[in-house]
Amino acid sequence: MLLGRFVTEYKPGYLRKRSEDIVKARTWAIGLIFAAISLGWFTKELQRVTTLAFDILNYAYLALCILTGLLIFLWIWASQRELNLLFQWLDPERYEPPSSLKETLIILGLAILLVSLVFSSRNPLLYGVIFTIYSLVNIFATRYLNSELRDVFKKSKNRINKDLKTPEPLQKHKTYLAGIEILEFYFIKRRQILRLIFIFAFSLVGLVLSIYWEVEKISFVGFTAYFIFFFTILISEIVIYRWRNIRDITLRPLAAELSELSREDDINPK
């Protein structure tokens, strides 16, 4: 029985070692973003707009440009945070992380589109085209991610359930299972795809208005297109922030409990 427990014991951390290709692709994406922004374009553009005569389009552009920069920062921060959470809590049984060119292209593609949004924000039509493409790609990327995560969650539960069926299951295994349930709810059961579909739908509305602006050059139409893009990003980020906050608040006491259990194991090794 001791041997069986040793073989099946749930030990998160191994997934990180076998996911190096995905982590590297994300690192390349972040490098691309920082390289583009570090050129000083963003700061110079802000200075340029503030020296221009008052025009409602210029200030709408300025607001959207700043929000897009914030969107990039949140993409970098949130993706790293979520990778760390998955590595911290999951230990799937007989699972090999994807490491093909497909995953690298998806991550780099999203990074390129995000950078392109910053550079295209001066023109409502160009921004609308890129934002619509980004929204569509994000839907397919998230669907692909969810298909992988469903497998990871299932196989992590398979491994931990073996430990829970032993005569004396450890408390930490019950805690890990509770953490898995929270992460599964956030990634899979939350209406992530529906949120992205709404973003795509509003991006199409903004794109239509930006096309009309390009043809007629009516400032109010261009401003409305900017407003829709701004409003869509803002509301979307508020919603996902709320979901992340609920996830982290519910995970925090479980993480604290695991720390205490690990401390006890270190003090009183069996």
NORUR-V976578 format. One record per pair of residues at least 6 apart in sequence whose C-alpha atoms are under 7 Angstrom apart, sorted by sequence separation. I is the first residue (numbers start at 0). J is the second residue. D is the distance in whole Angstrom. If there is no record, write none. Layout:
I/J/D + I/J/D
This chain:
119/125/6 + 120/126/5 + 162/168/6 + 119/126/5 + 212/220/6 + 48/57/7 + 163/172/7 + 212/221/5 + 116/126/6 + 208/220/6 + 209/221/6 + 116/129/6 + 159/172/6 + 116/130/7 + 209/224/6 + 45/61/7 + 208/224/5 + 112/129/7 + 205/224/5 + 112/133/6 + 205/227/6 + 205/228/6 + 109/133/7 + 202/228/7 + 201/231/7 + 152/183/7 + 198/231/6 + 105/140/7 + 71/113/6 + 145/187/6 + 29/75/7 + 68/117/7 + 67/117/6 + 64/117/6 + 138/192/6 + 64/120/6 + 138/195/6 + 60/120/6 + 91/151/6 + 60/121/6 + 91/152/7 + 134/195/7 + 185/246/7 + 92/154/5 + 91/154/5 + 92/155/6 + 91/155/4 + 134/198/6 + 135/199/6 + 90/155/5 + 92/157/7 + 134/199/5 + 181/246/7 + 89/155/6 + 92/158/6 + 91/158/7 + 131/199/6 + 15/86/5 + 131/202/5 + 14/86/6 + 130/202/7 + 131/203/6 + 178/250/6 + 12/86/6 + 11/86/7 + 12/87/6 + 127/202/7 + 178/253/7 + 11/87/6 + 14/90/6 + 11/88/6 + 13/90/7 + 21/98/6 + 11/89/5 + 12/90/7 + 18/96/6 + 20/98/5 + 28/106/7 + 32/110/7 + 127/205/6 + 128/206/6 + 11/90/5 + 17/96/6 + 24/103/5 + 28/107/5 + 127/206/5 + 174/253/6 + 10/90/6 + 9/90/6 + 21/102/7 + 25/106/6 + 21/103/7 + 24/106/7 + 28/110/5 + 32/114/6 + 124/206/6 + 127/209/7 + 124/209/5 + 123/209/5 + 124/210/6 + 171/257/6 + 88/175/6 + 124/213/7 + 171/260/7 + 88/178/7 + 88/179/7 + 123/221/6 + 123/224/7 + 123/225/6 + 9/158/6 + 9/159/6 + 7/158/6 + 7/161/7 + 8/162/6 + 7/162/6 + 4/162/7 + 56/218/7 + 63/225/7 + 59/222/6 + 56/221/7 + 60/225/7 + 56/222/6 + 59/225/6 + 63/229/6 + 55/222/7
